[in-house]
Amino acid sequence: MRRYLLLTVLALSLAAGAVQANSRHQPPPVSDNGVNTDVVVDLPPEVWTQGQRRQPDCIRCCIFEDRNYSEGSVVKSEGVLLQCARDEHSLGTNNLIWKIVK
């Protein structure tokens, strides 16, 4: 008799657990416009522009105000002339720096 009582209690607790687990995994209600907005994921802008063409990276260039300049280019910033030139103290593939032109 005890064995049957124990099996009945065990079966009822398993059934109650299954019902409770099933009730937690109900789909969220859909809003009036048919869109589920329970989850919002912030994505960086690069995600939306990956399929578009973008300017290829410059292998040997100087960058000033998000624009690429080749060796020998001169720009004026705040009344100072800057020239894109090789850095004699650096070894590498992109050893160009801005130098002040006097």
Secondary structure, 3 states (H helix, E strand, C coil): CHHHHHHHHHHHHHHHHHHHHHHHCCCCCCCCCCCCCCCCCCCCHHHHHCCCCCCCCCCCCEEECCEEECCCCEEEECCEEEEEEECCCCCCCCCEEEEECC
